[in-house]
Amino acid sequence: MADEMSRADPQRGRHAAVKHVSHPDIDSDTREEFLALYTDASANIRFAKAQQWHTLIYFSALCVGVVAVGVWLRWGDVSLIKFLFYLVWLFSLATVGTILMLQSWQGSEAKKQAFMRAHFGEMTRTALAQKSRFTSDVHRYIMLGFMLLYVEMATFAVARMLWPHF
């Protein structure tokens, strides 16, 4: 009966083949510190992700505002149109830089978590390993690419609307 259960459990054989680097046991105080740092790193990653999206929203609002001002003034004030043109490009570069810095921060926090994860217990490491790090990175960088593409396409669209009017 027990032999049938062990054969029926596909996880049993898989765990035997996986080799983990063994780390010396850490004391409970250090474990608590790691857990607090890990939780803090998770909060930092969520905050940085939210800030990326907020930055994108603020840039979108700027673009809509610039076009609205241009339409409201019937594209008549050439010096204002030039100022808005350069303003959009300046904020486009600032937005791209901010999004990239926030992405870098997320990567640093993830590396910190990976270091701490190695010192957690076997069951915790197994549970955390259920999410593929490679797949997560691919998804994160695809989203980063879409964010940057959006910023640049919005910049070109607004610049194209402003260009004929100066």
Secondary structure, 3 states (H helix, E strand, C coil): CHHHHHHHCHHHHHHHHCCCCCCCCCCHHHHHHHHHHHHHHHHHHHHHHHHHHHHHHHHHHHHHHHHHHHHHCCCCCHHHHHHHHHHHHHHHHHHHHHHHHHHHHHHHHHHHHHHHHCCCCHHHHHHHCCCCHHHHHHHHHHHHHHHHHHHHHHHHHHHHHHHHHC
